Amino acid sequence: MEPPEGCESLSEHVGGLYCSTEVTCAGALLRVSCTADVAGAWSCTCTNGESVTSYDVPGVIGGPTCELVAKACANPALPAGEETCTVTQIEDAQSCSRAETCKHVVLVDGAAHVEQKSVATPTCKPCADAASWCCTCGDNAVPDYRIRASDLSNGCEFLGELCNADSPPHAGPVTCAPTFDNSLGDYGCYSGARCDQALELADGSRVTLSRIYEAACQELDDRARCTCGDEDNGRRLALGFTLPVNGLKDCHTTIDACAGVEELVVQGARNCMATDDVNFSNCRRVLDCAEPALVGGDDLTVQTFVDTTCDRQSDSTWRCTCVNLVPFMEDPVLTLEAEDAKTACGQASEACPPAVAYQ
């Protein structure tokens, strides 16, 4: 196989119904793999770092498919035709999917061509609460949308608009209805609510988003500390109120802020108290932070925290971790230059985004 111009071939393999090749282009490693289906049509993928691009190669078989795709993948600026898309909807009692496949022709070597394609298959499945459908736009384990509906017998064409970030639908106000209320008087409260929001789509139809929120409040550190979350996010928000705990009102205010019924308006700068544990080779810093805010006329504080650890790698290089973001952040590790452990943890605590404080 001839590698793309300016690239070096590392390996190539060709079999009856497959081929593969690896090339380096300006230091970047490209991996191309192609296979034929039962009808003899060849399709390929090209991996470039974390990016994976799919191609169809009509009218070409064997090793030349890998050669063409490697050239297309290595040269994204090659002439391309107009993109065309097809939509297929699949529905049954347990799911509804909207598969959109888009292709455009890429000219390689001036004549031979490949078809670069993308496939998006947003899907809805019944949620555990049986009153909603959990819909994802990609491969996320957590639903992007929870749709309030008894069934989707009319299909899920709405996913095309919901999953298109370029044209978000018009959203109405959020309304909540209590699911339970437990008051502990001056000691705290525990409440739940289902909150709905209607979305109006471009064709005039509507879908209703629905989430169940829970909030708990208790006296903690001379404050009434409240936290709330939903089915997909254990903790979305932590708020601090002045004592005493105001019965169920503090729980309801927290849910309103969490769900977006009332706007949370930050009124001042974030104030943090630091706790440090430092020695020569490592350190830990925990920041307990509060920001003054206003929700529906109530003065309160938004409670967050930052937890960082750093380990010395050399005289001035430190490997630091945003401990509070480990479950949520794709890469919570930082590499920093600092003279000592305290400086390293100080820099890391400024670089790591804050997380919702614990109860």
URDA-V411475 format. One line per field, one symbol per residue. phi: phi as a letter, one per 40 degrees, with the letter a starting at -180 (. if undefined). Layout:
phi=???
This chain:
phi=.ccddgbbcbaabbbcbaaaabbbbfgccbbbbbbbcccgcbbbbbbbgccbbbabbcgbbgddccccccccccbcccdbcccbbbbbbbaacbaabbcbbbbacbcbfgbcbbbcbbbbbcbbbdcccgbbbcbbcbccccccabbcacabccgbcdcdcccbccacccbcccbbbcbaabbbgcciaabbacbbacbccccgcbbbcabbbbbbbacafgbccbbaabcbbdbbabbbbcccdcfcdccccccdcccgcbccbcbaccbbbbbbbbbcbaaabbbbbabcabbfgccabcbbabbbbbbcbadbbbbbbcdcbdcbccbcbbbbbacaccccccccccccccbcccc
